[in-house]
Amino acid sequence: MANPPSRTPMAGGFLLAVSLLAGTIIGAGRGEASIGFVAGLGVGLVLLVAVWLIDRTRTR
């Protein structure tokens, strides 16, 4: 019997971490680090969910 090919899931945590850092740095440059952090969190979560949905559709 042939073994099915192993499939590793995609990870979106990197995108979340990068967007948090970028949002904080951009926000600090504008004098509003907290708002930049929250904006980065929002963008990161959207990207994270997008990666999760794409990965979920690939498995089917």
mmCIF file of the N, C-alpha and C atoms, coordinates in Angstrom:
data_MODEL
# 
_entry.id   MODEL 
# 
loop_
_atom_site.group_PDB 
_atom_site.id 
_atom_site.type_symbol 
_atom_site.label_atom_id 
_atom_site.label_alt_id 
_atom_site.label_comp_id 
_atom_site.label_asym_id 
_atom_site.label_entity_id 
_atom_site.label_seq_id 
_atom_site.pdbx_PDB_ins_code 
_atom_site.Cartn_x 
_atom_site.Cartn_y 
_atom_site.Cartn_z 
_atom_site.occupancy 
_atom_site.B_iso_or_equiv 
_atom_site.pdbx_formal_charge 
_atom_site.auth_seq_id 
_atom_site.auth_comp_id 
_atom_site.auth_asym_id 
_atom_site.auth_atom_id 
_atom_site.pdbx_PDB_model_num 
ATOM 1   N N  . MET A 1 1  ? 0.840   -1.187 0.000  1.00 0.00 ? 1  MET A N  1 
ATOM 2   C CA . MET A 1 1  ? 0.000   0.000  0.000  1.00 0.00 ? 1  MET A CA 1 
ATOM 3   C C  . MET A 1 1  ? 0.881   1.245  0.000  1.00 0.00 ? 1  MET A C  1 
ATOM 4   N N  . ALA A 1 2  ? 0.453   2.205  -0.745 1.00 0.00 ? 2  ALA A N  1 
ATOM 5   C CA . ALA A 1 2  ? 1.190   3.460  -0.815 1.00 0.00 ? 2  ALA A CA 1 
ATOM 6   C C  . ALA A 1 2  ? 0.730   4.382  0.310  1.00 0.00 ? 2  ALA A C  1 
ATOM 7   N N  . ASN A 1 3  ? 1.687   5.003  0.940  1.00 0.00 ? 3  ASN A N  1 
ATOM 8   C CA . ASN A 1 3  ? 1.360   5.978  1.981  1.00 0.00 ? 3  ASN A CA 1 
ATOM 9   C C  . ASN A 1 3  ? 0.939   7.287  1.322  1.00 0.00 ? 3  ASN A C  1 
ATOM 10  N N  . PRO A 1 4  ? -0.083  7.943  1.861  1.00 0.00 ? 4  PRO A N  1 
ATOM 11  C CA . PRO A 1 4  ? -0.459  9.245  1.300  1.00 0.00 ? 4  PRO A CA 1 
ATOM 12  C C  . PRO A 1 4  ? 0.648   10.258 1.571  1.00 0.00 ? 4  PRO A C  1 
ATOM 13  N N  . PRO A 1 5  ? 0.843   11.191 0.666  1.00 0.00 ? 5  PRO A N  1 
ATOM 14  C CA . PRO A 1 5  ? 1.906   12.187 0.891  1.00 0.00 ? 5  PRO A CA 1 
ATOM 15  C C  . PRO A 1 5  ? 1.596   13.022 2.127  1.00 0.00 ? 5  PRO A C  1 
ATOM 16  N N  . SER A 1 6  ? 2.632   13.261 2.913  1.00 0.00 ? 6  SER A N  1 
ATOM 17  C CA . SER A 1 6  ? 2.426   14.073 4.113  1.00 0.00 ? 6  SER A CA 1 
ATOM 18  C C  . SER A 1 6  ? 2.235   15.529 3.695  1.00 0.00 ? 6  SER A C  1 
ATOM 19  N N  . ARG A 1 7  ? 1.357   16.198 4.368  1.00 0.00 ? 7  ARG A N  1 
ATOM 20  C CA . ARG A 1 7  ? 1.057   17.589 4.072  1.00 0.00 ? 7  ARG A CA 1 
ATOM 21  C C  . ARG A 1 7  ? 1.237   18.416 5.326  1.00 0.00 ? 7  ARG A C  1 
ATOM 22  N N  . THR A 1 8  ? 2.072   19.400 5.262  1.00 0.00 ? 8  THR A N  1 
ATOM 23  C CA . THR A 1 8  ? 2.263   20.269 6.407  1.00 0.00 ? 8  THR A CA 1 
ATOM 24  C C  . THR A 1 8  ? 1.383   21.495 6.241  1.00 0.00 ? 8  THR A C  1 
ATOM 25  N N  . PRO A 1 9  ? 0.728   21.922 7.291  1.00 0.00 ? 9  PRO A N  1 
ATOM 26  C CA . PRO A 1 9  ? -0.140  23.097 7.189  1.00 0.00 ? 9  PRO A CA 1 
ATOM 27  C C  . PRO A 1 9  ? 0.668   24.387 7.044  1.00 0.00 ? 9  PRO A C  1 
ATOM 28  N N  . MET A 1 10 ? 0.057   25.358 6.425  1.00 0.00 ? 10 MET A N  1 
ATOM 29  C CA . MET A 1 10 ? 0.683   26.673 6.303  1.00 0.00 ? 10 MET A CA 1 
ATOM 30  C C  . MET A 1 10 ? 0.573   27.391 7.648  1.00 0.00 ? 10 MET A C  1 
ATOM 31  N N  . ALA A 1 11 ? 1.525   28.255 7.917  1.00 0.00 ? 11 ALA A N  1 
ATOM 32  C CA . ALA A 1 11 ? 1.523   28.988 9.180  1.00 0.00 ? 11 ALA A CA 1 
ATOM 33  C C  . ALA A 1 11 ? 1.389   30.483 8.906  1.00 0.00 ? 11 ALA A C  1 
ATOM 34  N N  . GLY A 1 12 ? 0.463   31.121 9.597  1.00 0.00 ? 12 GLY A N  1 
ATOM 35  C CA . GLY A 1 12 ? 0.255   32.546 9.422  1.00 0.00 ? 12 GLY A CA 1 
ATOM 36  C C  . GLY A 1 12 ? 0.742   33.373 10.590 1.00 0.00 ? 12 GLY A C  1 
ATOM 37  N N  . GLY A 1 13 ? 1.330   32.724 11.581 1.00 0.00 ? 13 GLY A N  1 
ATOM 38  C CA . GLY A 1 13 ? 1.810   33.441 12.766 1.00 0.00 ? 13 GLY A CA 1 
ATOM 39  C C  . GLY A 1 13 ? 2.891   34.451 12.455 1.00 0.00 ? 13 GLY A C  1 
ATOM 40  N N  . PHE A 1 14 ? 3.715   34.142 11.461 1.00 0.00 ? 14 PHE A N  1 
ATOM 41  C CA . PHE A 1 14 ? 4.767   35.075 11.055 1.00 0.00 ? 14 PHE A CA 1 
ATOM 42  C C  . PHE A 1 14 ? 4.153   36.380 10.557 1.00 0.00 ? 14 PHE A C  1 
ATOM 43  N N  . LEU A 1 15 ? 3.096   36.271 9.775  1.00 0.00 ? 15 LEU A N  1 
ATOM 44  C CA . LEU A 1 15 ? 2.441   37.477 9.262  1.00 0.00 ? 15 LEU A CA 1 
ATOM 45  C C  . LEU A 1 15 ? 1.861   38.321 10.387 1.00 0.00 ? 15 LEU A C  1 
ATOM 46  N N  . LEU A 1 16 ? 1.317   37.648 11.403 1.00 0.00 ? 16 LEU A N  1 
ATOM 47  C CA . LEU A 1 16 ? 0.778   38.365 12.558 1.00 0.00 ? 16 LEU A CA 1 
ATOM 48  C C  . LEU A 1 16 ? 1.891   39.098 13.298 1.00 0.00 ? 16 LEU A C  1 
ATOM 49  N N  . ALA A 1 17 ? 3.000   38.419 13.536 1.00 0.00 ? 17 ALA A N  1 
ATOM 50  C CA . ALA A 1 17 ? 4.114   39.030 14.263 1.00 0.00 ? 17 ALA A CA 1 
ATOM 51  C C  . ALA A 1 17 ? 4.696   40.216 13.500 1.00 0.00 ? 17 ALA A C  1 
ATOM 52  N N  . VAL A 1 18 ? 4.882   40.054 12.196 1.00 0.00 ? 18 VAL A N  1 
ATOM 53  C CA . VAL A 1 18 ? 5.448   41.138 11.391 1.00 0.00 ? 18 VAL A CA 1 
ATOM 54  C C  . VAL A 1 18 ? 4.507   42.340 11.346 1.00 0.00 ? 18 VAL A C  1 
ATOM 55  N N  . SER A 1 19 ? 3.217   42.086 11.220 1.00 0.00 ? 19 SER A N  1 
ATOM 56  C CA . SER A 1 19 ? 2.278   43.210 11.154 1.00 0.00 ? 19 SER A CA 1 
ATOM 57  C C  . SER A 1 19 ? 2.192   43.937 12.497 1.00 0.00 ? 19 SER A C  1 
ATOM 58  N N  . LEU A 1 20 ? 2.314   43.208 13.601 1.00 0.00 ? 20 LEU A N  1 
ATOM 59  C CA . LEU A 1 20 ? 2.341   43.868 14.909 1.00 0.00 ? 20 LEU A CA 1 
ATOM 60  C C  . LEU A 1 20 ? 3.566   44.765 15.050 1.00 0.00 ? 20 LEU A C  1 
ATOM 61  N N  . LEU A 1 21 ? 4.727   44.233 14.664 1.00 0.00 ? 21 LEU A N  1 
ATOM 62  C CA . LEU A 1 21 ? 5.948   45.044 14.743 1.00 0.00 ? 21 LEU A CA 1 
ATOM 63  C C  . LEU A 1 21 ? 5.889   46.250 13.814 1.00 0.00 ? 21 LEU A C  1 
ATOM 64  N N  . ALA A 1 22 ? 5.448   46.018 12.586 1.00 0.00 ? 22 ALA A N  1 
ATOM 65  C CA . ALA A 1 22 ? 5.378   47.118 11.624 1.00 0.00 ? 22 ALA A CA 1 
ATOM 66  C C  . ALA A 1 22 ? 4.385   48.187 12.079 1.00 0.00 ? 22 ALA A C  1 
ATOM 67  N N  . GLY A 1 23 ? 3.233   47.750 12.572 1.00 0.00 ? 23 GLY A N  1 
ATOM 68  C CA . GLY A 1 23 ? 2.246   48.717 13.057 1.00 0.00 ? 23 GLY A CA 1 
ATOM 69  C C  . GLY A 1 23 ? 2.757   49.534 14.221 1.00 0.00 ? 23 GLY A C  1 
ATOM 70  N N  . THR A 1 24 ? 3.463   48.897 15.131 1.00 0.00 ? 24 THR A N  1 
ATOM 71  C CA . THR A 1 24 ? 4.012   49.611 16.282 1.00 0.00 ? 24 THR A CA 1 
ATOM 72  C C  . THR A 1 24 ? 5.087   50.600 15.857 1.00 0.00 ? 24 THR A C  1 
ATOM 73  N N  . ILE A 1 25 ? 5.957   50.193 14.946 1.00 0.00 ? 25 ILE A N  1 
ATOM 74  C CA . ILE A 1 25 ? 7.025   51.082 14.487 1.00 0.00 ? 25 ILE A CA 1 
ATOM 75  C C  . ILE A 1 25 ? 6.451   52.262 13.711 1.00 0.00 ? 25 ILE A C  1 
ATOM 76  N N  . ILE A 1 26 ? 5.518   51.984 12.815 1.00 0.00 ? 26 ILE A N  1 
ATOM 77  C CA . ILE A 1 26 ? 4.901   53.072 12.050 1.00 0.00 ? 26 ILE A CA 1 
ATOM 78  C C  . ILE A 1 26 ? 4.115   54.000 12.981 1.00 0.00 ? 26 ILE A C  1 
ATOM 79  N N  . GLY A 1 27 ? 3.386   53.406 13.928 1.00 0.00 ? 27 GLY A N  1 
ATOM 80  C CA . GLY A 1 27 ? 2.638   54.217 14.881 1.00 0.00 ? 27 GLY A CA 1 
ATOM 81  C C  . GLY A 1 27 ? 3.543   55.061 15.759 1.00 0.00 ? 27 GLY A C  1 
ATOM 82  N N  . ALA A 1 28 ? 4.663   54.504 16.178 1.00 0.00 ? 28 ALA A N  1 
ATOM 83  C CA . ALA A 1 28 ? 5.611   55.268 17.003 1.00 0.00 ? 28 ALA A CA 1 
ATOM 84  C C  . ALA A 1 28 ? 6.200   56.425 16.206 1.00 0.00 ? 28 ALA A C  1 
ATOM 85  N N  . GLY A 1 29 ? 6.419   56.200 14.925 1.00 0.00 ? 29 GLY A N  1 
ATOM 86  C CA . GLY A 1 29 ? 6.932   57.270 14.076 1.00 0.00 ? 29 GLY A CA 1 
ATOM 87  C C  . GLY A 1 29 ? 5.949   58.423 13.940 1.00 0.00 ? 29 GLY A C  1 
ATOM 88  N N  . ARG A 1 30 ? 4.681   58.120 14.081 1.00 0.00 ? 30 ARG A N  1 
ATOM 89  C CA . ARG A 1 30 ? 3.641   59.158 14.007 1.00 0.00 ? 30 ARG A CA 1 
ATOM 90  C C  . ARG A 1 30 ? 3.214   59.652 15.385 1.00 0.00 ? 30 ARG A C  1 
ATOM 91  N N  . GLY A 1 31 ? 3.838   59.112 16.439 1.00 0.00 ? 31 GLY A N  1 
ATOM 92  C CA . GLY A 1 31 ? 3.522   59.552 17.797 1.00 0.00 ? 31 GLY A CA 1 
ATOM 93  C C  . GLY A 1 31 ? 2.365   58.802 18.431 1.00 0.00 ? 31 GLY A C  1 
ATOM 94  N N  . GLU A 1 32 ? 1.906   57.734 17.837 1.00 0.00 ? 32 GLU A N  1 
ATOM 95  C CA . GLU A 1 32 ? 0.774   56.959 18.352 1.00 0.00 ? 32 GLU A CA 1 
ATOM 96  C C  . GLU A 1 32 ? 1.082   55.466 18.272 1.00 0.00 ? 32 GLU A C  1 
ATOM 97  N N  . ALA A 1 33 ? 1.993   55.003 19.125 1.00 0.00 ? 33 ALA A N  1 
ATOM 98  C CA . ALA A 1 33 ? 2.410   53.603 19.078 1.00 0.00 ? 33 ALA A CA 1 
ATOM 99  C C  . ALA A 1 33 ? 1.262   52.658 19.415 1.00 0.00 ? 33 ALA A C  1 
ATOM 100 N N  . SER A 1 34 ? 0.387   53.040 20.329 1.00 0.00 ? 34 SER A N  1 
ATOM 101 C CA . SER A 1 34 ? -0.725  52.167 20.712 1.00 0.00 ? 34 SER A CA 1 
ATOM 102 C C  . SER A 1 34 ? -1.699  51.956 19.558 1.00 0.00 ? 34 SER A C  1 
ATOM 103 N N  . ILE A 1 35 ? -2.017  53.016 18.852 1.00 0.00 ? 35 ILE A N  1 
ATOM 104 C CA . ILE A 1 35 ? -2.919  52.893 17.706 1.00 0.00 ? 35 ILE A CA 1 
ATOM 105 C C  . ILE A 1 35 ? -2.254  52.073 16.605 1.00 0.00 ? 35 ILE A C  1 
ATOM 106 N N  . GLY A 1 36 ? -0.955  52.254 16.415 1.00 0.00 ? 36 GLY A N  1 
ATOM 107 C CA . GLY A 1 36 ? -0.231  51.452 15.439 1.00 0.00 ? 36 GLY A CA 1 
ATOM 108 C C  . GLY A 1 36 ? -0.243  49.981 15.795 1.00 0.00 ? 36 GLY A C  1 
ATOM 109 N N  . PHE A 1 37 ? -0.118  49.680 17.091 1.00 0.00 ? 37 PHE A N  1 
ATOM 110 C CA . PHE A 1 37 ? -0.166  48.289 17.545 1.00 0.00 ? 37 PHE A CA 1 
ATOM 111 C C  . PHE A 1 37 ? -1.532  47.678 17.257 1.00 0.00 ? 37 PHE A C  1 
ATOM 112 N N  . VAL A 1 38 ? -2.589  48.401 17.565 1.00 0.00 ? 38 VAL A N  1 
ATOM 113 C CA . VAL A 1 38 ? -3.946  47.894 17.336 1.00 0.00 ? 38 VAL A CA 1 
ATOM 114 C C  . VAL A 1 38 ? -4.213  47.735 15.837 1.00 0.00 ? 38 VAL A C  1 
ATOM 115 N N  . ALA A 1 39 ? -3.754  48.678 15.035 1.00 0.00 ? 39 ALA A N  1 
ATOM 116 C CA . ALA A 1 39 ? -3.928  48.572 13.586 1.00 0.00 ? 39 ALA A CA 1 
ATOM 117 C C  . ALA A 1 39 ? -3.144  47.381 13.041 1.00 0.00 ? 39 ALA A C  1 
ATOM 118 N N  . GLY A 1 40 ? -1.921  47.198 13.533 1.00 0.00 ? 40 GLY A N  1 
ATOM 119 C CA . GLY A 1 40 ? -1.125  46.045 13.123 1.00 0.00 ? 40 GLY A CA 1 
ATOM 120 C C  . GLY A 1 40 ? -1.769  44.737 13.531 1.00 0.00 ? 40 GLY A C  1 
ATOM 121 N N  . LEU A 1 41 ? -2.389  44.726 14.706 1.00 0.00 ? 41 LEU A N  1 
ATOM 122 C CA . LEU A 1 41 ? -3.096  43.534 15.163 1.00 0.00 ? 41 LEU A CA 1 
ATOM 123 C C  . LEU A 1 41 ? -4.270  43.219 14.238 1.00 0.00 ? 41 LEU A C  1 
ATOM 124 N N  . GLY A 1 42 ? -5.013  44.236 13.861 1.00 0.00 ? 42 GLY A N  1 
ATOM 125 C CA . GLY A 1 42 ? -6.153  44.034 12.957 1.00 0.00 ? 42 GLY A CA 1 
ATOM 126 C C  . GLY A 1 42 ? -5.719  43.502 11.609 1.00 0.00 ? 42 GLY A C  1 
ATOM 127 N N  . VAL A 1 43 ? -4.683  44.108 11.034 1.00 0.00 ? 43 VAL A N  1 
ATOM 128 C CA . VAL A 1 43 ? -4.181  43.648 9.733  1.00 0.00 ? 43 VAL A CA 1 
ATOM 129 C C  . VAL A 1 43 ? -3.631  42.230 9.854  1.00 0.00 ? 43 VAL A C  1 
ATOM 130 N N  . GLY A 1 44 ? -2.900  41.964 10.924 1.00 0.00 ? 44 GLY A N  1 
ATOM 131 C CA . GLY A 1 44 ? -2.332  40.638 11.123 1.00 0.00 ? 44 GLY A CA 1 
ATOM 132 C C  . GLY A 1 44 ? -3.393  39.567 11.279 1.00 0.00 ? 44 GLY A C  1 
ATOM 133 N N  . LEU A 1 45 ? -4.453  39.874 11.988 1.00 0.00 ? 45 LEU A N  1 
ATOM 134 C CA . LEU A 1 45 ? -5.525  38.902 12.156 1.00 0.00 ? 45 LEU A CA 1 
ATOM 135 C C  . LEU A 1 45 ? -6.238  38.617 10.836 1.00 0.00 ? 45 LEU A C  1 
ATOM 136 N N  . VAL A 1 46 ? -6.424  39.639 10.030 1.00 0.00 ? 46 VAL A N  1 
ATOM 137 C CA . VAL A 1 46 ? -7.039  39.438 8.716  1.00 0.00 ? 46 VAL A CA 1 
ATOM 138 C C  . VAL A 1 46 ? -6.153  38.531 7.858  1.00 0.00 ? 46 VAL A C  1 
ATOM 139 N N  . LEU A 1 47 ? -4.853  38.782 7.869  1.00 0.00 ? 47 LEU A N  1 
ATOM 140 C CA . LEU A 1 47 ? -3.935  37.947 7.099  1.00 0.00 ? 47 LEU A CA 1 
ATOM 141 C C  . LEU A 1 47 ? -3.897  36.525 7.642  1.00 0.00 ? 47 LEU A C  1 
ATOM 142 N N  . LEU A 1 48 ? -3.929  36.393 8.960  1.00 0.00 ? 48 LEU A N  1 
ATOM 143 C CA . LEU A 1 48 ? -3.903  35.079 9.594  1.00 0.00 ? 48 LEU A CA 1 
ATOM 144 C C  . LEU A 1 48 ? -5.133  34.261 9.207  1.00 0.00 ? 48 LEU A C  1 
ATOM 145 N N  . VAL A 1 49 ? -6.288  34.877 9.239  1.00 0.00 ? 49 VAL A N  1 
ATOM 146 C CA . VAL A 1 49 ? -7.521  34.178 8.855  1.00 0.00 ? 49 VAL A CA 1 
ATOM 147 C C  . VAL A 1 49 ? -7.497  33.832 7.367  1.00 0.00 ? 49 VAL A C  1 
ATOM 148 N N  . ALA A 1 50 ? -6.949  34.728 6.535  1.00 0.00 ? 50 ALA A N  1 
ATOM 149 C CA . ALA A 1 50 ? -6.860  34.447 5.099  1.00 0.00 ? 50 ALA A CA 1 
ATOM 150 C C  . ALA A 1 50 ? -5.972  33.234 4.835  1.00 0.00 ? 50 ALA A C  1 
ATOM 151 N N  . VAL A 1 51 ? -4.834  33.163 5.516  1.00 0.00 ? 51 VAL A N  1 
ATOM 152 C CA . VAL A 1 51 ? -3.945  32.009 5.342  1.00 0.00 ? 51 VAL A CA 1 
ATOM 153 C C  . VAL A 1 51 ? -4.634  30.744 5.821  1.00 0.00 ? 51 VAL A C  1 
ATOM 154 N N  . TRP A 1 52 ? -5.339  30.825 6.923  1.00 0.00 ? 52 TRP A N  1 
ATOM 155 C CA . TRP A 1 52 ? -6.037  29.659 7.463  1.00 0.00 ? 52 TRP A CA 1 
ATOM 156 C C  . TRP A 1 52 ? -7.107  29.170 6.483  1.00 0.00 ? 52 TRP A C  1 
ATOM 157 N N  . LEU A 1 53 ? -7.864  30.098 5.909  1.00 0.00 ? 53 LEU A N  1 
ATOM 158 C CA . LEU A 1 53 ? -8.910  29.706 4.961  1.00 0.00 ? 53 LEU A CA 1 
ATOM 159 C C  . LEU A 1 53 ? -8.310  29.101 3.695  1.00 0.00 ? 53 LEU A C  1 
ATOM 160 N N  . ILE A 1 54 ? -7.231  29.678 3.201  1.00 0.00 ? 54 ILE A N  1 
ATOM 161 C CA . ILE A 1 54 ? -6.575  29.128 2.017  1.00 0.00 ? 54 ILE A CA 1 
ATOM 162 C C  . ILE A 1 54 ? -6.054  27.725 2.307  1.00 0.00 ? 54 ILE A C  1 
ATOM 163 N N  . ASP A 1 55 ? -5.444  27.544 3.463  1.00 0.00 ? 55 ASP A N  1 
ATOM 164 C CA . ASP A 1 55 ? -4.913  26.243 3.827  1.00 0.00 ? 55 ASP A CA 1 
ATOM 165 C C  . ASP A 1 55 ? -6.033  25.223 4.008  1.00 0.00 ? 55 ASP A C  1 
ATOM 166 N N  . ARG A 1 56 ? -7.139  25.673 4.537  1.00 0.00 ? 56 ARG A N  1 
ATOM 167 C CA . ARG A 1 56 ? -8.280  24.770 4.758  1.00 0.00 ? 56 ARG A CA 1 
ATOM 168 C C  . ARG A 1 56 ? -8.874  24.305 3.433  1.00 0.00 ? 56 ARG A C  1 
ATOM 169 N N  . THR A 1 57 ? -8.936  25.190 2.449  1.00 0.00 ? 57 THR A N  1 
ATOM 170 C CA . THR A 1 57 ? -9.478  24.804 1.156  1.00 0.00 ? 57 THR A CA 1 
ATOM 171 C C  . THR A 1 57 ? -8.507  23.905 0.384  1.00 0.00 ? 57 THR A C  1 
ATOM 172 N N  . ARG A 1 58 ? -7.212  24.022 0.657  1.00 0.00 ? 58 ARG A N  1 
ATOM 173 C CA . ARG A 1 58 ? -6.247  23.149 -0.018 1.00 0.00 ? 58 ARG A CA 1 
ATOM 174 C C  . ARG A 1 58 ? -6.377  21.705 0.423  1.00 0.00 ? 58 ARG A C  1 
ATOM 175 N N  . THR A 1 59 ? -6.823  21.465 1.638  1.00 0.00 ? 59 THR A N  1 
ATOM 176 C CA . THR A 1 59 ? -6.888  20.112 2.155  1.00 0.00 ? 59 THR A CA 1 
ATOM 177 C C  . THR A 1 59 ? -8.084  19.350 1.604  1.00 0.00 ? 59 THR A C  1 
ATOM 178 N N  . ARG A 1 60 ? -9.048  20.019 1.089  1.00 0.00 ? 60 ARG A N  1 
ATOM 179 C CA . ARG A 1 60 ? -10.246 19.352 0.596  1.00 0.00 ? 60 ARG A CA 1 
ATOM 180 C C  . ARG A 1 60 ? -10.165 18.976 -0.834 1.00 0.00 ? 60 ARG A C  1 
# 
